[in-house]
């Protein structure tokens, strides 16, 4: 049984961590702090998606909506950070394009930083409301949900190789499995005994493929003219796609989900 006390403790811990990263970002606006904040929120939401499907917890995602709004605002800044990082490998990109992104980033970061106190209050308030509304969850239910998500990803991998949106969605499913698995007590994680290392490799490989696609798109927007670089990105994407196809073959079997 996954006890509500365990979920509650996890929620307070991750909320405190997220607020800490918000406060640090407000001081120096470092990209890493924003990234860690978003990862904490993703971990909270992953667990919430698992527990909300249980009939007793079906209302919980509604309570999470205010946090989602903060997460999306942070995401706007994170997108610029990723774009700046990607184009840093292409020094011939027009300086005025980079300067435009940097200006947008500075403005959004300042506005987001100024809202740190309010956003922290939102996180604390939502965490409190959610923690007061939790119920215990049977282990068999958890196993069924893991089996369902694993099967859906396996079917998608077999049918939609190369589809960017499907790959992105599958990566989110895999991250949800990893994040929820990490938070389980040993009594549950040992029974499920999934191949976490394999799942991590799959999501990381998809992430590399996605980054190359983003680099291609942002360079196109920047009207970057070096065709050799575009050609190299295309070659790298083909290699990554083949790696994903090979890696995700027999996905369900490789995940090795059990219930002992």
Secondary structure, DSSP 8 states (H G I E B T S, - for coil): -B-HHHHHHHHHHHHHHHHHHHHHHHHH--HHHHHHHHHHHHHHHHHHHHHHTSGGGTTHHHHHHHHHHHHHHHHHHHHHHHHHHHHTT-TTS-HHHHHHHHHHHHHHHHHHHHTHHHHHHHHHHHHHHHHTT---B-HHHHHHHHHHHHHHHHHHHHH-TT-HHHHHHHHHHHHHHHHHHHHS-HHHHHHH---HHHHHHHHHHHHHHHHHHHHHHHHHHTT---HHHHHHHHHHHHHHHHHHHHHHTTHHHHHT----
